Amino acid sequence: MGFLLLALFIVLMLIGVPIAFVIGIVALVGISGIPYTPEATVSMKMVNGLDSFVLLAVPLFILAANLMNSGKISEKLINLALAIVGPIRGGLAHANILVSMMFAGVSGASQADTAGVGKILIPSMRNKGYEKETAVGVTSASSTIGVVIPPSIPMIIFAGLTNASIGALFLGGIVPGILIGLAMMIMMYFIAVKRNYPKAERVEFKQFFRMFAEAFPALLTPVIIIGGIISGFFTATEAAAIASLYTLLVCMFYYKTLKLKDLPKILMETLALSSLSLFALAAASALGELLSYYRLGTMAQEFFTNNIGAEWLFILIIIASFLFIGTFMDAIPAMILFVPVILPTALEFGIDPVHLGLIVVITLAVGLITPPYGLCLLLAAKIGDMSIERSFVAVIPYIAIILVVLLFIAFFPDIAFFIPKMVNPGLF
């Protein structure tokens, strides 16, 4: 049965069936093959898989990102980023990376970053003489920081699966996200010098202060979210609701870039985008039940215990596995399916769940810019009017940067744990 289900999974993928339906179909066929088990079990498990207070954070953070884009907050962040790094050679590309780091602190979703920032900066970079490859590559690659720097939807899902501290995961993602962004900017500087990309004029202090004041309400969002969670004032789901409400009020009454008539369209876009992730998550919950029936977690633990005696080798296998999985599956269903399988072995090796969460989330972030799934790559390529093949070649150097940072975090976890231990040692 296992081989048949694997063959079915591969065939459905090859003929282009969406991954959420592939997971659901395999779950239905597999559970139907279990004696005395009704087919209704699949729908029951799908419903139960979504019956979680934590999962409410997914549409709420997506709503916050959509409100931010519709309210043109991303433009305020871009202006501020340009004022900070614009005078550097290749300033527009540096601003692209920096604004992704700022945007990450609000949305928790990389796709929203690619769409909101890419629509503005990809055409701007092309007009300033940047090649398509550079514009598309830096936009799609830097947007992966959106799921690393808190708040992060995948981190919330991982915490729900493993009972890891959401606060520790959020704080642990700050240093890796900053390292990825800075490393991309360093690489871009050498590329910009070699290709003689333009730089912007230095902004006067008075104008810079005005730009900072305009962007300050948006920059305050991650402080509210993370501060509230760490202090225990509200949960991650409540933080997502507060982020959405705060963004709505800021856009309507401070920036005055959003009106009531805009809300129905924003809500429909949020529902459409949320449904993709949540349906895949529901289907993954049903398939996860099937994997539990066949004791895949126990089998994996026995295999690793008997054949893999070193923690470092186990970590490398986890990274390689999730790199492969992320090429054709979204982070949320990938974690629902496979984190319960690897968690017991990770704990047996003495790997902290927060450390494991950072490894898994950063690894799956690479999947956002690798075909065939590569949603951020697809969005940026569409905006830049470039083929997927050329776009993927353009992001390969950035993938190498993410992997280098990932290996540092994987084998030197104290780098990531510096901030969590400093803020609240009790999180560990």
C-alpha positions as CSV (number, residue, x, y, z in Angstrom):
1,M,0.0,0.0,0.0
2,G,2.9,2.4,0.8
3,F,4.4,1.9,-2.6
4,L,1.0,2.4,-4.3
5,L,0.3,5.6,-2.4
6,L,3.8,6.9,-3.2
7,A,3.3,6.1,-6.9
8,L,-0.1,7.8,-6.9
9,F,1.5,10.9,-5.2
10,I,4.2,11.1,-7.9
11,V,1.8,10.6,-10.8
12,L,-0.6,13.2,-9.6
13,M,2.2,15.7,-9.2
14,L,3.6,15.0,-12.7
15,I,0.3,15.6,-14.4
16,G,-0.1,18.9,-12.7
17,V,-2.7,18.3,-10.0
18,P,-2.4,21.1,-7.3
19,I,-0.5,19.9,-4.2
20,A,-3.4,20.4,-1.8
21,F,-5.6,18.0,-3.9
22,V,-2.7,15.6,-4.4
23,I,-2.4,15.3,-0.6
24,G,-6.2,15.0,-0.2
25,I,-6.6,12.3,-2.9
26,V,-3.7,10.2,-1.5
27,A,-5.2,10.5,2.0
28,L,-8.7,9.4,0.7
29,V,-7.3,6.4,-1.2
30,G,-5.0,5.4,1.7
31,I,-7.7,5.6,4.4
32,S,-10.2,3.8,2.1
33,G,-7.8,0.9,2.0
34,I,-7.8,0.5,5.8
35,P,-10.3,-2.2,6.8
36,Y,-13.5,-1.2,8.6
37,T,-12.7,2.6,8.1
38,P,-15.4,4.7,6.5
39,E,-14.4,7.2,3.8
40,A,-16.0,10.0,5.9
41,T,-12.9,9.7,8.2
42,V,-11.0,11.9,5.7
43,S,-13.5,14.8,5.9
44,M,-13.6,14.4,9.7
45,K,-9.9,14.6,10.0
46,M,-9.8,17.6,7.6
47,V,-12.3,19.5,9.7
48,N,-10.5,18.5,12.9
49,G,-7.2,19.6,11.4
50,L,-8.6,23.2,11.1
51,D,-10.3,23.2,14.5
52,S,-7.5,25.1,16.2
53,F,-7.4,28.5,17.8
54,V,-3.7,28.9,16.7
55,L,-4.7,28.5,13.0
56,L,-6.8,31.7,13.2
57,A,-3.5,33.5,13.1
58,V,-2.9,32.5,9.4
59,P,-5.8,34.4,7.8
60,L,-5.3,37.3,10.3
61,F,-1.6,37.8,9.5
62,I,-2.5,37.6,5.8
63,L,-5.2,40.2,6.3
64,A,-2.7,42.5,8.0
65,A,-0.3,42.1,5.0
66,N,-3.1,42.9,2.5
67,L,-4.2,45.9,4.5
68,M,-0.6,47.1,4.6
69,N,-0.3,46.7,0.8
70,S,-3.6,48.3,0.0
71,G,-3.0,51.1,2.5
72,K,0.3,51.8,0.7
73,I,2.3,51.3,3.9
74,S,4.9,49.4,1.8
75,E,5.6,52.6,-0.1
76,K,6.4,54.4,3.2
77,L,8.8,51.6,4.1
78,I,10.4,51.7,0.6
79,N,11.0,55.5,0.9
80,L,12.6,55.0,4.3
81,A,14.8,52.2,3.1
82,L,15.9,54.3,0.1
83,A,16.8,57.1,2.5
84,I,18.9,54.8,4.6
85,V,20.8,52.7,1.9
86,G,20.1,54.6,-1.3
87,P,23.5,56.4,-1.3
88,I,25.3,53.1,-1.4
89,R,26.2,51.8,-4.9
90,G,23.2,49.8,-6.1
91,G,21.0,51.6,-3.5
92,L,17.7,50.5,-5.0
93,A,18.7,46.8,-4.7
94,H,19.8,47.4,-1.1
95,A,16.5,49.1,-0.4
96,N,14.7,46.1,-1.8
97,I,16.4,43.8,0.7
98,L,16.0,46.2,3.6
99,V,12.3,46.9,3.0
100,S,11.8,43.1,2.9
101,M,13.3,42.9,6.4
102,M,11.0,45.7,7.5
103,F,7.9,44.2,5.9
104,A,8.7,40.8,7.5
105,G,8.1,42.4,10.9
106,V,4.5,43.1,10.0
107,S,3.1,40.5,7.7
108,G,4.5,37.0,8.6
109,A,4.0,36.0,4.9
110,S,6.6,36.1,2.2
111,Q,4.1,36.1,-0.7
112,A,2.6,39.4,0.4
113,D,6.1,40.9,0.5
114,T,6.9,39.8,-3.0
115,A,3.6,41.1,-4.3
116,G,3.6,44.4,-2.5
117,V,7.2,45.3,-2.8
118,G,7.8,43.7,-6.2
119,K,5.1,45.7,-8.0
120,I,6.9,48.9,-7.0
121,L,10.6,48.0,-7.0
122,I,10.9,45.6,-9.9
123,P,9.7,48.2,-12.5
124,S,11.7,50.9,-10.7
125,M,14.9,48.8,-10.8
126,R,14.4,48.1,-14.5
127,N,13.9,51.9,-15.2
128,K,17.2,52.6,-13.3
129,G,19.2,50.2,-15.5
130,Y,19.2,47.0,-13.4
131,E,19.0,43.8,-15.4
132,K,15.8,41.8,-15.2
133,E,17.6,39.0,-13.5
134,T,18.9,41.3,-10.7
135,A,15.4,42.9,-10.1
136,V,13.5,39.6,-10.0
137,G,16.3,37.7,-8.2
138,V,16.8,40.2,-5.3
139,T,13.0,40.8,-4.9
140,S,12.0,37.1,-4.7
141,A,15.0,36.0,-2.6
142,S,14.8,38.8,-0.1
143,S,11.1,38.2,0.4
144,T,11.9,34.8,2.0
145,I,13.1,36.7,5.0
146,G,9.3,37.3,5.7
147,V,8.9,33.9,7.3
148,V,12.2,34.1,9.3
149,I,11.9,37.5,11.0
150,P,8.9,37.5,13.3
151,P,6.0,37.4,13.2
152,S,6.1,34.2,11.1
153,I,3.1,32.1,10.1
154,P,5.2,28.9,9.7
155,M,6.7,29.4,13.2
156,I,3.2,29.6,14.7
157,I,2.3,26.3,13.0
158,F,5.5,24.7,14.1
159,A,4.9,25.8,17.7
160,G,1.3,24.4,17.5
161,L,2.7,21.0,16.4
162,T,5.5,20.7,18.9
163,N,4.5,22.8,21.9
164,A,7.6,24.9,21.4
165,S,7.5,28.4,22.7
166,I,6.2,30.8,20.1
167,G,8.0,33.7,21.8
168,A,11.3,31.8,21.7
169,L,10.8,31.0,18.0
170,F,10.0,34.6,17.2
171,L,13.0,36.0,19.1
172,G,15.2,33.2,17.6
173,G,14.3,34.2,14.1
174,I,15.5,37.8,14.4
175,V,19.3,37.2,14.1
176,P,19.1,34.6,11.2
177,G,16.7,37.0,9.3
178,I,19.1,39.9,9.8
179,L,22.1,37.8,8.9
180,I,20.4,36.7,5.6
181,G,19.5,40.2,4.7
182,L,23.0,41.7,5.5
183,A,24.7,38.9,3.6
184,M,22.5,39.5,0.5
185,M,23.3,43.3,0.8
186,I,27.1,42.6,0.9
187,M,26.9,40.3,-2.2
188,M,24.7,42.9,-3.9
189,Y,27.3,45.6,-3.2
190,F,30.1,43.8,-5.0
191,I,27.7,43.1,-7.9
192,A,26.7,46.7,-8.0
193,V,30.3,48.0,-8.1
194,K,31.2,45.5,-10.8
195,R,28.1,46.5,-13.0
196,N,28.2,50.2,-12.0
197,Y,24.6,50.3,-10.8
198,P,23.4,53.8,-9.8
199,K,23.1,55.2,-6.3
200,A,20.7,57.8,-4.9
201,E,21.6,61.1,-3.6
202,R,22.0,61.4,0.2
203,V,18.8,62.6,1.9
204,E,18.9,65.7,4.2
205,F,18.3,65.0,7.9
206,K,15.0,67.0,7.9
207,Q,13.6,64.9,5.0
208,F,14.9,61.7,6.5
209,F,13.2,62.6,9.8
210,R,9.9,63.2,7.9
211,M,10.2,59.8,6.1
212,F,10.9,58.1,9.4
213,A,7.9,59.7,11.0
214,E,5.7,58.5,8.2
215,A,7.0,54.9,8.5
216,F,7.1,54.8,12.3
217,P,3.5,53.5,12.8
218,A,4.3,50.6,10.5
219,L,7.7,49.9,12.2
220,L,5.9,49.9,15.6
221,T,3.8,46.8,14.6
222,P,6.4,44.1,15.3
223,V,7.2,45.8,18.6
224,I,3.6,45.5,19.6
225,I,3.3,41.9,18.4
226,I,6.5,40.5,19.8
227,G,6.3,42.5,23.0
228,G,2.8,41.4,23.7
229,I,3.6,37.7,23.1
230,I,6.8,37.7,25.1
231,S,5.2,39.5,28.0
232,G,2.3,37.0,27.9
233,F,-0.2,39.9,27.4
234,F,-1.7,38.1,24.4
235,T,-1.3,34.9,22.4
236,A,0.0,34.7,18.8
237,T,-3.5,34.5,17.4
238,E,-4.6,37.5,19.4
239,A,-1.4,39.2,18.2
240,A,-2.5,38.6,14.6
241,A,-5.9,40.1,15.3
242,I,-4.3,43.1,17.0
243,A,-1.9,43.5,14.0
244,S,-4.8,43.5,11.6
245,L,-6.8,46.0,13.7
246,Y,-3.8,48.2,14.2
247,T,-2.9,48.2,10.5
248,L,-6.5,49.0,9.6
249,L,-6.7,52.0,12.0
250,V,-3.3,53.3,10.9
251,C,-4.2,53.1,7.2
252,M,-7.6,54.6,7.7
253,F,-7.0,57.4,10.2
254,Y,-3.2,58.1,10.2
255,Y,-2.2,57.7,6.5
256,K,-5.8,58.0,5.2
257,T,-4.9,55.7,2.3
258,L,-7.7,53.2,3.0
259,K,-11.5,53.7,2.9
260,L,-14.4,51.5,4.0
261,K,-15.3,50.7,0.3
262,D,-11.9,49.1,-0.1
263,L,-12.5,46.5,2.7
264,P,-14.7,44.0,0.8
265,K,-12.0,43.6,-1.9
266,I,-9.3,43.2,0.7
267,L,-11.3,40.6,2.6
268,M,-12.0,38.6,-0.5
269,E,-8.3,38.6,-1.4
270,T,-7.5,37.5,2.1
271,L,-10.0,34.7,2.0
272,A,-8.8,33.5,-1.4
273,L,-5.1,33.4,-0.3
274,S,-5.9,31.9,3.1
275,S,-8.0,29.2,1.6
276,L,-5.0,27.9,-0.4
277,S,-2.9,27.3,2.7
278,L,-5.7,26.2,5.0
279,F,-7.1,23.6,2.5
280,A,-3.6,22.2,2.1
281,L,-3.3,22.1,5.8
282,A,-6.6,20.3,6.2
283,A,-5.6,17.7,3.6
284,A,-2.2,17.3,5.3
285,S,-4.0,16.6,8.6
286,A,-5.9,13.7,7.0
287,L,-2.7,12.3,5.4
288,G,-0.9,12.7,8.7
289,E,-3.5,10.5,10.3
290,L,-2.8,7.9,7.6
291,L,1.0,8.1,8.3
292,S,0.3,7.7,12.0
293,Y,-1.7,4.5,11.2
294,Y,1.2,3.0,9.4
295,R,3.5,4.1,12.3
296,L,5.8,6.1,10.0
297,G,7.0,8.2,13.0
298,T,8.1,5.1,15.0
299,M,9.7,3.6,11.9
300,A,11.6,6.8,11.2
301,Q,12.8,7.0,14.9
302,E,14.0,3.4,14.8
303,F,15.8,3.9,11.5
304,F,17.6,7.0,12.7
305,T,18.4,5.5,16.1
306,N,19.9,2.3,14.5
307,N,21.6,3.9,11.5
308,I,22.4,7.5,12.3
309,G,24.5,7.9,15.4
310,A,25.6,11.5,15.1
311,E,23.5,14.6,15.7
312,W,25.2,16.6,12.9
313,L,24.4,13.9,10.4
314,F,20.8,13.9,11.5
315,I,20.6,17.7,11.1
316,L,22.1,17.5,7.5
317,I,19.5,14.8,6.6
318,I,16.7,17.0,7.9
319,I,18.0,20.0,5.9
320,A,18.3,17.9,2.7
321,S,14.9,16.4,3.2
322,F,13.1,19.6,3.7
323,L,14.9,21.3,0.8
324,F,13.5,18.6,-1.4
325,I,10.0,18.7,0.1
326,G,9.9,22.5,-0.1
327,T,10.4,22.4,-3.9
328,F,6.9,21.0,-4.4
329,M,5.0,21.7,-1.2
330,D,4.1,24.8,0.9
331,A,5.7,25.1,4.3
332,I,2.5,24.6,6.3
333,P,1.4,21.1,4.9
334,A,5.1,20.1,4.8
335,M,5.4,20.7,8.6
336,I,2.0,19.1,9.4
337,L,3.1,15.9,7.6
338,F,6.8,15.5,8.5
339,V,7.5,17.4,11.7
340,P,5.7,14.8,13.9
341,V,7.7,12.2,12.1
342,I,11.1,13.7,12.9
343,L,10.3,15.3,16.3
344,P,10.8,12.2,18.5
345,T,14.2,11.5,16.9
346,A,15.3,15.1,17.3
347,L,14.4,15.1,21.0
348,E,16.3,11.8,21.4
349,F,19.4,13.5,19.9
350,G,18.9,16.4,22.4
351,I,17.9,19.0,19.8
352,D,15.8,21.7,21.3
353,P,12.4,22.1,19.6
354,V,13.0,25.8,19.1
355,H,16.3,25.0,17.4
356,L,14.6,22.4,15.2
357,G,11.9,24.9,14.3
358,L,14.4,27.5,13.1
359,I,16.1,24.9,11.0
360,V,12.9,23.7,9.4
361,V,11.4,27.1,8.8
362,I,14.6,28.6,7.2
363,T,15.0,25.4,5.1
364,L,11.4,25.6,3.9
365,A,11.8,29.3,3.1
366,V,14.2,28.2,0.3
367,G,11.2,26.4,-1.2
368,L,9.5,29.7,-1.9
369,I,12.1,30.4,-4.6
370,T,12.7,27.0,-6.0
371,P,10.5,25.5,-8.8
372,P,8.1,24.0,-9.3
373,Y,6.3,25.3,-6.2
374,G,8.4,28.5,-5.6
375,L,5.5,30.9,-5.1
376,C,7.6,33.9,-4.5
377,L,9.7,33.2,-7.5
378,L,6.6,32.7,-9.6
379,L,5.2,36.1,-8.5
380,A,8.4,38.0,-9.0
381,A,8.9,36.4,-12.5
382,K,5.4,37.3,-13.5
383,I,5.9,41.0,-12.3
384,G,9.2,41.1,-14.1
385,D,7.9,39.4,-17.2
386,M,10.7,36.8,-17.1
387,S,10.7,33.0,-17.6
388,I,10.8,30.8,-14.5
389,E,14.1,29.2,-15.8
390,R,15.9,32.5,-16.0
391,S,14.4,33.6,-12.7
392,F,15.6,30.5,-11.0
393,V,19.2,31.0,-12.3
394,A,19.0,34.5,-10.9
395,V,18.2,33.4,-7.4
396,I,20.8,30.6,-7.1
397,P,23.5,32.9,-5.5
398,Y,20.9,34.1,-2.9
399,I,19.9,30.5,-2.2
400,A,23.6,29.8,-1.4
401,I,23.6,32.7,1.1
402,I,20.5,31.4,2.9
403,L,22.0,27.9,3.1
404,V,25.3,29.2,4.5
405,V,23.3,31.1,7.2
406,L,21.2,28.0,7.8
407,L,24.2,25.9,8.4
408,F,25.6,28.4,10.9
409,I,22.3,28.4,12.8
410,A,22.1,24.6,12.6
411,F,25.5,23.9,14.1
412,F,26.0,27.0,16.2
413,P,22.5,27.6,17.7
414,D,23.8,30.1,20.2
415,I,23.9,32.6,17.4
416,A,20.2,32.5,17.1
417,F,19.5,32.0,20.8
418,F,21.4,35.1,21.8
419,I,18.4,37.4,21.8
420,P,15.9,34.9,23.4
421,K,18.3,34.2,26.2
422,M,19.0,37.9,26.8
423,V,15.3,38.9,26.8
424,N,13.9,36.0,28.7
425,P,16.1,33.1,29.8
426,G,13.0,31.3,31.1
427,L,11.9,30.6,27.5
428,F,14.4,27.7,27.4
